[in-house]
Amino acid sequence: MPEITQEELDLLTRYKELGTVEELNGELEEKQQMARTTLLVDAAQASGYKYSVLERLTNGLELSMNEGKAFIGDKPIEEYANENWQDFLPSLTREETDKKVKFVSQSKAATKPVNQSKNVVSRYIKNTYAAKAS
């Protein structure tokens, strides 16, 4: 069995202090996800595209930022979008709209019932006897 030097033993001890392989893999995945999210946020801000749509469309693509501009591969994201995401451009582009719903105002007269009695029963009786009398 090969001998372990004191330096290798110290190194192994320091590695064990970092955690198990599973814990380290989990932290690495979390860090990669945070980096991807940050990259997507930056790309969305730089291009003016919606983050949620951009996140789905760029899944599996090489997204990068260079000098404040977003790229997919070696193409600017806008050029790539025009060539490959033509059907998604309306959803991808941000449109600032007023989300308030406007209703047509109604006059108070329109809310009052026309020629209706207050009592439903008396109205029924009146209509029934009027029909028999005719």
C-alpha positions as CSV (number, residue, x, y, z in Angstrom):
1,M,0.0,0.0,0.0
2,P,1.5,3.4,-1.0
3,E,2.4,5.7,1.8
4,I,0.5,9.0,2.2
5,T,2.6,12.0,2.9
6,Q,1.7,14.5,5.6
7,E,0.9,17.1,2.9
8,E,-1.6,14.7,1.2
9,L,-3.1,13.9,4.6
10,D,-3.6,17.6,5.4
11,L,-5.1,18.1,1.9
12,L,-7.5,15.2,2.4
13,T,-8.6,16.6,5.8
14,R,-9.3,20.0,4.3
15,Y,-11.4,18.3,1.5
16,K,-13.4,16.4,4.1
17,E,-14.2,19.7,5.9
18,L,-15.9,21.0,2.7
19,G,-18.5,18.3,2.9
20,T,-19.6,15.1,1.1
21,V,-19.4,14.7,-2.7
22,E,-23.2,15.0,-2.9
23,E,-23.2,18.2,-0.9
24,L,-20.5,19.7,-3.1
25,N,-22.4,18.7,-6.2
26,G,-25.6,20.3,-4.9
27,E,-23.7,23.5,-4.2
28,L,-22.1,23.5,-7.6
29,E,-25.4,23.0,-9.3
30,E,-27.0,25.8,-7.3
31,K,-24.1,28.1,-8.2
32,Q,-24.4,27.2,-11.9
33,Q,-28.2,27.9,-11.8
34,M,-27.6,31.3,-10.1
35,A,-25.0,32.2,-12.7
36,R,-27.4,31.2,-15.5
37,T,-30.2,33.2,-13.9
38,T,-28.0,36.3,-13.6
39,L,-26.9,35.9,-17.3
40,L,-30.6,35.6,-18.4
41,V,-31.5,38.7,-16.4
42,D,-28.6,40.7,-18.0
43,A,-29.5,39.4,-21.5
44,A,-33.2,40.3,-21.0
45,Q,-32.3,43.8,-19.8
46,A,-29.8,44.3,-22.6
47,S,-32.1,43.1,-25.4
48,G,-35.4,44.4,-24.0
49,Y,-36.8,40.8,-24.2
50,K,-39.0,39.3,-21.5
51,Y,-37.0,37.2,-19.0
52,S,-39.6,34.4,-18.8
53,V,-39.8,33.8,-22.6
54,L,-36.1,34.2,-23.0
55,E,-35.4,31.6,-20.3
56,R,-37.5,29.0,-22.2
57,L,-36.2,29.8,-25.7
58,T,-32.5,29.8,-24.7
59,N,-32.6,26.5,-22.8
60,G,-29.7,24.4,-24.1
61,L,-28.2,27.3,-26.1
62,E,-24.9,29.0,-25.5
63,L,-25.9,32.4,-24.1
64,S,-23.2,35.1,-23.3
65,M,-22.8,38.7,-22.6
66,N,-20.1,40.9,-24.1
67,E,-19.7,44.6,-23.7
68,G,-23.3,45.0,-22.5
69,K,-24.8,43.0,-25.4
70,A,-26.3,39.5,-25.4
71,F,-25.2,36.8,-27.8
72,I,-26.3,33.3,-28.7
73,G,-23.2,31.6,-30.0
74,D,-21.4,34.3,-32.0
75,K,-24.6,36.1,-33.1
76,P,-26.2,39.1,-31.3
77,I,-29.4,37.8,-29.7
78,E,-31.6,40.2,-31.8
79,E,-30.2,38.7,-35.0
80,Y,-30.6,35.2,-33.7
81,A,-34.2,35.9,-32.6
82,N,-35.1,37.3,-36.0
83,E,-33.6,34.3,-37.8
84,N,-34.9,31.5,-35.5
85,W,-37.7,32.8,-33.3
86,Q,-39.9,34.7,-35.7
87,D,-43.1,33.1,-34.3
88,F,-42.1,34.0,-30.7
89,L,-41.2,37.6,-31.3
90,P,-44.5,39.0,-30.2
91,S,-44.3,37.1,-26.9
92,L,-40.6,37.9,-26.5
93,T,-40.8,41.6,-26.9
94,R,-41.8,43.7,-24.0
95,E,-44.8,45.9,-24.5
96,E,-45.5,48.4,-21.8
97,T,-49.3,48.7,-21.8
98,D,-51.8,50.2,-19.4
99,K,-53.3,47.2,-17.7
100,K,-56.3,49.1,-16.4
101,V,-59.6,48.0,-17.8
102,K,-61.8,50.9,-18.9
103,F,-65.6,50.5,-18.7
104,V,-68.3,52.6,-20.3
105,S,-70.0,54.7,-17.7
106,Q,-73.7,54.3,-17.3
107,S,-76.2,56.8,-16.2
108,K,-78.3,56.3,-13.0
109,A,-81.4,56.1,-15.1
110,A,-80.1,53.0,-16.8
111,T,-79.8,51.1,-13.5
112,K,-83.5,51.5,-12.5
113,P,-85.9,48.9,-13.8
114,V,-88.5,50.1,-16.3
115,N,-92.2,49.6,-15.5
116,Q,-91.6,46.9,-12.9
117,S,-93.6,46.5,-9.8
118,K,-91.8,46.1,-6.5
119,N,-93.6,42.9,-5.7
120,V,-92.9,39.9,-8.0
121,V,-96.0,38.1,-6.8
122,S,-98.4,40.9,-7.5
123,R,-96.8,41.3,-11.0
124,Y,-97.4,37.6,-11.7
125,I,-101.0,37.8,-10.6
126,K,-101.6,40.9,-12.6
127,N,-100.1,39.3,-15.7
128,T,-102.0,36.0,-15.2
129,Y,-105.4,37.7,-14.8
130,A,-104.7,40.0,-17.7
131,A,-104.0,37.0,-19.9
132,K,-107.3,35.3,-18.8
133,A,-109.3,38.5,-19.4
134,S,-108.1,38.7,-23.0
